[in-house]
Amino acid sequence: MNAKPSLKLPVTVLATACAILAGCTSVTVQSTKDTAAVHKIGRLFVLINHGDLGNQTYSNELAANLRSVLSNPPPVMEISIASPLELDEKVHVGRIQRFNPEAVLVIRLSTAVLDEFGGYPILKYDASLFDPKMEKRLWRGAVNNSGGTALMKRRMRETAEVIISQLQKDGFL
C-alpha cells in the first residue's frame, strides 16, 4: 500500500490563518487637547493629505466616511483633499477663508510602512484641529491604522469613526 502524505490539512490551516489575518483591522487614536480652547464646533473645514502616497481612493473613502459619521447632527462642513504635488497645506488657505470655519481639521498621513511580513500596510496619521487661521493647534490625535489591504474601505471608515469619536469625547463636536 502506497501511503502518500496529505497536504490537505496544512494547506487548510494556512488558508484559514490567512483569511483570519486578512480580515483583521486595528485603528486607534491617542489625543491631547488645549482644555481652554474646547468648544462645540458648528463649521468645520477638513483637509485630508495622504502626501506622497497620493492614493486618491483612500482620500475619497476617508472623506465620504467623515461626512457619514458627522451626519447626525452635522456641523456645517467642507472637505478638501490635498494633491500629492502640493508641498504645503497653506495652498488651501483661500478655500478655508471663503468657507469661514470655526476650526480646521488637518488629517495628514505621517508614516506608511509594511509590517514585518511584507503584507499589511500600517498607516499613521497626524490629525490636528486648528483655529481658523491655522496658527494655534486646539487638539491633536495620533492615529494608527493597520490591517489587510483588501479592507482599506473598512480601515478608512474606522479611521473616520475614531477621529470623530475622540473629538466628540474631547468636547469639540
C-alpha positions in Angstrom: 0.0 0.0 0.0 1.3 3.4 -1.0 0.8 6.0 1.7 1.2 9.5 0.4 1.5 12.3 3.0 -1.6 14.5 2.8 -1.0 18.2 2.3 -4.7 18.9 2.8 -4.6 19.8 6.5 -1.5 22.1 6.4 -2.9 23.9 3.3 -6.3 24.3 5.0 -4.7 25.6 8.2 -2.6 28.1 6.2 -5.6 29.2 4.2 -7.7 29.7 7.3 -4.9 31.7 9.0 -4.5 33.9 6.0 -8.3 34.5 5.9 -8.4 35.4 9.6 -5.4 37.7 9.3 -6.7 39.4 6.2 -10.0 40.2 8.0 -8.3 42.0 10.9 -8.1 45.7 11.2 -6.9 47.9 14.0 -7.5 51.6 14.2 -6.6 53.5 17.4 -6.1 57.1 18.4 -4.3 58.9 21.2 -5.1 62.5 21.6 -4.3 65.6 23.6 -6.2 68.9 23.7 -6.0 72.5 24.8 -8.6 72.5 27.5 -9.0 76.2 27.4 -9.9 76.0 23.7 -12.7 73.4 24.0 -15.9 74.5 22.4 -18.6 72.9 20.2 -17.7 73.5 16.5 -20.6 74.5 14.2 -18.5 75.0 11.0 -15.6 72.6 10.3 -13.2 72.6 7.3 -11.4 69.3 6.9 -8.2 68.9 4.9 -7.0 65.4 4.0 -3.4 64.9 2.9 -2.1 61.5 2.0 1.2 63.0 1.0 3.4 61.1 -1.4 1.1 58.0 -1.1 -1.2 60.1 -3.2 -3.9 57.4 -3.3 -7.0 59.4 -4.2 -9.2 56.4 -3.4 -8.0 56.4 0.2 -8.6 60.1 0.5 -12.1 59.8 -1.1 -13.1 57.0 1.2 -11.9 58.9 4.2 -13.8 62.0 3.1 -17.0 60.0 2.4 -16.8 58.4 5.8 -16.2 61.6 7.6 -19.4 63.0 6.0 -21.3 59.9 7.0 -20.0 59.8 10.6 -20.7 63.6 11.1 -24.2 63.4 9.6 -26.2 63.3 12.8 -26.1 66.1 13.9 -23.8 67.6 11.4 -21.6 70.6 11.8 -21.6 72.5 8.5 -18.6 71.0 6.9 -16.4 71.3 3.8 -13.7 68.7 2.9 -10.7 69.4 0.7 -8.2 66.7 -0.5 -4.6 67.8 -1.0 -2.8 66.8 -4.1 0.4 64.9 -3.8 2.0 67.7 -5.8 1.2 70.3 -3.1 4.1 70.8 -0.8 2.2 72.8 1.8 -1.4 72.7 3.1 -1.4 76.6 3.1 -2.4 76.5 -0.6 -5.9 75.8 0.8 -6.0 79.0 2.8 -8.2 80.7 0.3 -10.8 77.9 0.5 -10.6 77.9 4.2 -11.2 81.7 4.4 -14.1 81.6 2.0 -15.8 78.9 4.0 -15.2 80.8 7.3 -15.0 77.8 9.6 -14.7 77.8 13.4 -11.9 75.3 13.2 -9.8 73.4 10.6 -9.1 69.7 10.9 -6.0 68.5 9.1 -5.6 64.8 8.7 -2.1 64.1 7.4 -0.6 60.7 6.6 2.7 60.9 8.6 4.0 57.3 8.0 3.2 54.4 5.8 5.2 51.1 6.3 4.7 47.5 5.5 4.6 45.2 8.5 7.3 42.6 9.1 5.5 40.1 7.0 5.5 42.4 4.0 1.8 42.4 3.5 -0.1 44.8 5.9 0.4 48.5 5.4 0.5 50.4 8.6 -0.7 53.9 8.2 -0.1 56.5 10.8 -1.9 59.8 10.7 -1.5 63.1 12.5 -4.9 64.6 12.9 -4.8 68.1 14.2 -7.6 70.6 14.9 -6.5 74.2 14.4 -8.1 77.6 14.9 -9.4 79.1 11.6 -6.2 80.9 10.8 -4.2 77.6 11.4 -2.0 79.4 13.9 -2.9 77.5 17.0 -3.4 73.8 17.5 -6.5 73.1 19.6 -6.4 69.3 19.5 -4.1 66.6 18.2 -4.6 62.9 17.6 -2.1 60.2 16.6 -4.0 57.6 14.6 -2.6 54.1 14.0 -4.3 52.3 11.2 -3.3 48.7 10.3 -4.8 45.7 8.6 -5.2 43.9 5.4 -5.1 45.7 2.1 -8.4 44.2 1.0 -10.0 46.0 3.8 -9.0 49.6 3.0 -12.6 50.8 2.7 -13.3 49.5 6.2 -10.0 50.9 7.6 -10.9 54.4 6.2 -14.3 54.1 7.8 -12.8 53.1 11.1 -10.2 56.0 10.9 -13.1 58.5 10.4 -15.0 56.9 13.3 -12.1 57.0 15.8 -11.2 60.6 14.9 -14.7 61.9 15.2 -15.5 59.9 18.3 -12.4 61.3 20.0 -13.3 64.8 19.0 -16.7 64.3 20.4 -15.3 62.8 23.7 -13.0 65.8 24.0 -15.9 68.2 23.6 -15.3 69.7 20.1 -18.2 68.0 18.3 
